[in-house]
Amino acid sequence: VVPQRLVNFYEPGQAHKVRQLFSRIAPRYDFINDLQSAGLHRAWKKTVVSLAGAHAGELALDVCCGSGDLALAFERRGVQAVGVDFTEAMLQRAAMRGARLLVHGDAQALPFSDATFDIVTVGYGLRNLSHWEKGLEEMWRVAKPAGRLVVLDFGKPENALWRKIYFGYLRAIVPLFGRVFCGDAAAYAYILESLRVYPAQRGVAEKMTALGCRDVRTLNLLGGAMAINFGLKR
Ligand SMILES: C[S@@+](CC[C@H](N)C(=O)[O-])C[C@H]1O[C@@H](n2cnc3c(N)ncnc32)[C@H](O)[C@@H]1O
């Protein structure tokens, strides 16, 4: 059952609530990420960086960068990485962890010129936008021709039984982590709530194709509970 105060959370005009939520959980964000994924999100983020085919000297943008995992992973490969996020508390964490190029901005109106970046990624971000398609269109706009777009997020497994088990985990267990470690169960019920409207890997692949991406690929992880979408800008 979705807590009442999260209903309509992801609908247009509610972005300030998303920002408030991430401001609240910022201090514990990394810790709970490790806990709820048993540390696996680190491996999935490494896969994002590998799939992006990052080469030293290139320029990457990580949209909804949060505490900076992907931007820092690119930097370790010699790729200059800009992180953009609209929650100051998350940007502060990214800065504390060593991210150097951070921009306060909205994923749905990226403050960058067309065709700027070799790589544009988003990890667990599109799902949080009131218009996820707009976020993907913006990623496409700021990518150079032949730029790589990579999206990592919670998925929707095709297998009905597995989907039930996994949604049960998101409904019953993950909010407990929020309650115990942030004193706020509702803050972690947001994952399931956001999946109510986000079409996950299938919708992202369709949108990438509609935008004109080539080589559109979906990598399902944990039976589709997580997914990475890849597309190459024509
Ligand atoms: C679940 S966190 C993901 C953080 C990081 N990418 C990761 O994988 O750990 C989602 C992030 O998206 C940011 N966010 C949500 N809506 C946004 C928007 N419209 N513009 C920019 N950032 C946004 C939040 O502030 C938060 O830091």
The ligand as a MOL file (V3000), in Angstrom:
LIG
                    3D

  0  0  0     0  0            999 V3000
M  V30 BEGIN CTAB
M  V30 COUNTS 27 29 0 0 0
M  V30 BEGIN ATOM
M  V30 1 C 17.8210 7.9420 -6.3940 0
M  V30 2 S 18.8940 9.3240 -6.5290 0 CHG=1
M  V30 3 C 20.1430 8.7140 -7.6490 0
M  V30 4 C 21.5040 9.2690 -7.3510 0
M  V30 5 C 22.6560 8.6640 -8.1480 0
M  V30 6 N 22.4770 8.8540 -9.5610 0
M  V30 7 C 22.8360 7.2030 -7.8440 0
M  V30 8 O 22.6980 6.3930 -8.7690 0
M  V30 9 O 23.1130 6.8620 -6.7020 0 CHG=-1
M  V30 10 C 17.9640 10.4030 -7.5610 0
M  V30 11 C 18.5810 11.7680 -7.7110 0
M  V30 12 O 17.8300 12.4720 -8.7070 0
M  V30 13 C 17.7610 13.8220 -8.3440 0
M  V30 14 N 16.6380 14.4450 -9.0790 0
M  V30 15 C 15.3340 14.1000 -9.0350 0
M  V30 16 N 14.6230 14.8650 -9.8740 0
M  V30 17 C 15.5050 15.7060 -10.4840 0
M  V30 18 C 15.3850 16.7270 -11.4500 0
M  V30 19 N 14.1980 17.0540 -11.9760 0
M  V30 20 N 16.4900 17.3690 -11.8450 0
M  V30 21 C 17.7120 17.0650 -11.3120 0
M  V30 22 N 17.8840 16.1190 -10.3720 0
M  V30 23 C 16.7950 15.4350 -9.9580 0
M  V30 24 C 17.5820 13.7960 -6.8450 0
M  V30 25 O 17.9460 15.0060 -6.2600 0
M  V30 26 C 18.5130 12.6410 -6.4590 0
M  V30 27 O 19.7980 13.1020 -6.1300 0
M  V30 END ATOM
M  V30 BEGIN BOND
M  V30 1 1 1 2
M  V30 2 1 2 3
M  V30 3 1 2 10
M  V30 4 1 3 4
M  V30 5 1 4 5
M  V30 6 1 5 6
M  V30 7 1 5 7
M  V30 8 2 7 8
M  V30 9 1 7 9
M  V30 10 1 10 11
M  V30 11 1 11 12
M  V30 12 1 11 26
M  V30 13 1 12 13
M  V30 14 1 13 14
M  V30 15 1 13 24
M  V30 16 1 14 15
M  V30 17 1 14 23
M  V30 18 2 15 16
M  V30 19 1 16 17
M  V30 20 1 17 18
M  V30 21 2 17 23
M  V30 22 1 18 19
M  V30 23 2 18 20
M  V30 24 1 20 21
M  V30 25 2 21 22
M  V30 26 1 22 23
M  V30 27 1 24 25
M  V30 28 1 24 26
M  V30 29 1 26 27
M  V30 END BOND
M  V30 END CTAB
M  END
